[in-house]
Amino acid sequence: MALVTYVNGTFVQKDEAKISVYDHGYLYGDGIFEGIRVYGGRVFRLEQHLDRLYESARYLMLDIPLARDELRAAILETVRRSGLRDAYIRPVISRGVGDLGLDPRKCKTPTVVIIVDTIQLYPKDAYERGLRMITATTRKIRPDALSPQAKSLNYLSNIMARMEANQAGVDEAVMLNSEGYVCECSADNLFLVRESEVWTPPPYVGILKGITRGAVIELARELGVLLMERVFTLHDIYTADECFLTGTGAEVGPVVEVDGRKIAEGRPGAITLRLIAAFRDLVRREGTPVYTEEVVERRA
């Protein structure tokens, strides 16, 4: 079955999906998006993603032209029409078509696009051997300048960090905030393990509160692992017992090297592996059904 994209109320084939070059999402990155996963015909934590999408819209004073129930239904229908049981969903809401000036008042109607496709950020064997990272020179934007909680279309600093990782020939880049504290990666949240404690940066240092991050925090506590949000530096990563990252695209990925320094013995650690297994079990059990049970069973 061919991939289908939703564009302003119409379902079209992937190659036919188009927006205007005058759309301010294209011209200025004026818009918001979410990345959502489908596992086995179930959308993982759809309601949390919708919460964040509408919260981002309020921050940008962007009126999503669909009620929440309508957008949810459109997302599920786009997945159904694509025929995928394991997929990546990208709803994108932009300011819409305007003129060549910045003024958002010139954009009368926001553009709504829902993309459904597959995604794989890292090779499968990277989850067995572990990921390698460097520290980017590009810093995160200060949270008092632009809120990191708004998942906007402006990802230039993340892209710059990603390019640094590419040039270094590694899998990811750690990003620091303006004070030099560890923030997150170019596309993922970051965790480390020290003496059986799991640390992750608190939101106020400038991170996006990832949906997968939240799921892993819950799982750690269910497993009896002591987890805390705390500020830390590169020194803490270099001398950690384990390190891992989380994200919708990345899921839970072990990190074994940062800036040429091996993390402990240079292989995925025991707590990381427990959390990977727990997360994989969670996504098989939890989610909003896309298809009826009969359809899911037939496609299995």
N, C-alpha and C positions, 0 to 999 in steps of 0.2 A: 504494500500500500504506500502511495506517495505521501511525502510529508506535506502537511497542511499548515498554513499560517492564517491567523485571524487579523484582519486589517479593517478597523472602523466598522465592525458589524458584518463583514463579509469574509467567508472562508475561501482562500485561494491556494493554489499550489505554491510551493516554496519559491520556485523561480519566477512566479508572477507577483510576489509580494513587493509593493512599492509604496514609497511616501514622497511627498513633494520636496524638492531641493530648497524650498522656502520654509520648510518646517524648522522651528527654532530648536528642536532636539538635534537636528543635523547641523544647523548653523552655529549654535552656541552651547550645546550640551544641556539645554534647559528641559529637564525632565527627570523621570525616576524609573527604576526598574527593580525586579526581583529575580533571583535564580532559585528554582524550585525543582526538587527531584521526584520522580515517579519510580517506585520499586514494586515490581510484581503486580502492576495494575492499581496501585494505591499511591496517592499523592501525599508525600511526607510533610506533615505539619503545615498544611495549606492555610489554616486559619491564622497561624502565627505570621506567615508570610504576608497574608492580606492585611493583618494588623499593621505591620511595618510599612507596607506600601501606602496605605491610607495615611499613616502618620507622616511619612515622607512628603506626601502630597500637601498635607496641612502646613508643614514647614515651608514648602515652596509656594504656598498660596496657589496651588494648582488644583482645579476642580476636575476630578475624574468624572467623565460623563456617563458612568455606569454606577448604579447602586451596587453595594457589595455583593448581594445575592446574584445580580446580573453578571458581574465580573467573574464570580466563582463559577457560575454556570458556563460562561464563555470559555474559561480555562479548561474545565472538564470536557466540554464538547470538542475543543481543539485537540486535546489528547485523544479522545475517542476517534475522531476523524483521521488522525495520524496512524492509528492502529498499533501504537507502541505500548508495551507493558513496562518497559524500563526506559525512562526518558528524562530529559532536562527541559524545563519550561522557563521561558523568559518573557514575562509580561512587561511591556514598555509603555509608559504614558509620557508623551512629550507635550510641550506647551501648544504645539500645533502650528499651522501655517500662518506666517505673518509677513512683514516686509524685511528689508535688510538692516533695520535698526534693532536695538536691543529691547525696546519697550514691549513688555509682554501683553499690554492692553491691545496691541495690534493683532494678537493671535486670538481669534474668536472661538475656536473649538479645539480642544486637545485631541491629539492623535492617540489611538489605542491600538497597540499591536501585541499579539500573543504568538510567540515562536515556540514550536515544539520540535526538538531534535535530540540527538544523543551527545554526550560529552565525556571526555577522558582527559583530564589535565596532565596526568603523569602516567608513564608506562606501568603496566601491571606489576612487573618485577620490582619496581621501585618500592612497593609496599612490603616486599620481602627483604630486599637489601637495605632499604632506607633512603631517604632523600638527602641531598647535599644543598647547602645554602651559603650565601654570602650576605654581608650587611650592605645595604644600599646607601649611597651617599645622599640620595634624595630623601628628604624628611617628610613626615606626614604633615598635612596642613593642620595648623593649630585649631583646636576645637572652639576657641573664642573668635576665630575668623569664619569658619564654616563648619556646621555641625557634622561630625562623622556618622551620626545616627540617621541622617537622610541619605538613602542609597540613591544618589543622583547619577545622571549620565556623564558627569564630569569626572573621569578617572585618570587624568593625565599624570598625576604624581605616581599612581600605581603602575601605569604603563612605563614611566621612566625607570622605576625600580625593576620592573620585569625585564627591560632592556639590559640593565646592569647584570641581572642574573644570566641572561642569554650570552652576553659578552664574556662572562666568567665561565661559561660552560657548566652551570649548575642548575638545579631544579627550581629554586625559589630565592627570594630576597627578603631578609628581615628589614623592617623599616623602624627607625627611631623617631621619637617626637622631638620637638624643638629643644627640649631640655636634655636630650641624650638617653632617655629611658626607652626600653624596648616597648614597641607599640603592637605591631602585627606584621604580617607578611604582605606581599603585593596583592594577594587575593585570598588570604586565609587568616584565621586567628591562630595564636601561638600559645603553647603550653610547655612547661618544663617540669621535671620531677627531680626533687632533691630530698634525699633521705626519706623516701616514701611519701613525701608531701607533693601535691600537684599545685603548681602556681600558674596563674594566667593574669595578664594585665587587666586592671579595672577599667571600666568604660571612660572614666574621666581623663585618662592619659591620651585619649584620642582614637580609640578603636571603634569599629562597627560591632555592635552586639549581635554576633552571628547566630542564626537559628541552630546550626550544627554545634556551635560552641555551647549554647544553652543545653542541648541534648546531652552533650558529653559531661557537662557539669552535673546534670541530674544523674547520669549513669555512674559517675565516680562516687557520688554520695550513696547511691544504692549499693554499690560494691564495698562500701565501708572505707573508701580511700579519702584521706583528708585533703580537701581541695580548698584553696583560698585565692581570692583576687588580691594581688599585691604588686607594687611597683618593683621592677628589677632592671638590671643592666646587662650588657653583653657579658660581663664577667660571670654573672650567674648562669648564663647559657653555656659559656665555654667550660664551666666546671660542673655542669649538671650531670645527674645520673642518667636522665633520659630527656628527650625533647620530641614533641610532635605538634602537628598543625591540624586545624579543622576548617572545613568549609563545605558549602553545598556541592561544589564541583570536586573538591579534593577528598571529601568525606573525612576520614581520620588517617593521617599519613605520618609514619615515623620519620624522624630526622636524625641522621647519624653523623653529620659533619656541618660545621658552621665556620666560615672564614678559614678553611684549611685545618681546623682543629677537630679531632674526633670527639664525639660526645661519648664519654665513658669508654666502652670497649668497641665503639664503632658499629654497633648493630642494634636493631630495635629492642627496646627494653621490655621487661615483664609487665609493668603496669600499662605501658602503651599497647602491648599486644592484647591484654585483657580488655581494654577499652575499645580497641578495634573490633574484637569479637562481640562485645556487648552491643556496640553500635550496629553492626551488621544484623544481629538478632533483632534489635529494636525496629529497624526499618522493614524487616519482613513481617512484623506483627502490627505495626501502627500505620495509619494513613486513611485518607478519604478515598473510598472506592471510585474508580473511574468507570468501570464496566459493572454489569450485573454479575453476580457470582457465577452464573452459567457461562457467561462469555469469558470470564477470567479462567475458569476451569478448562474451557475448550481451547483457549490459547496457550495454556500451560504445556 
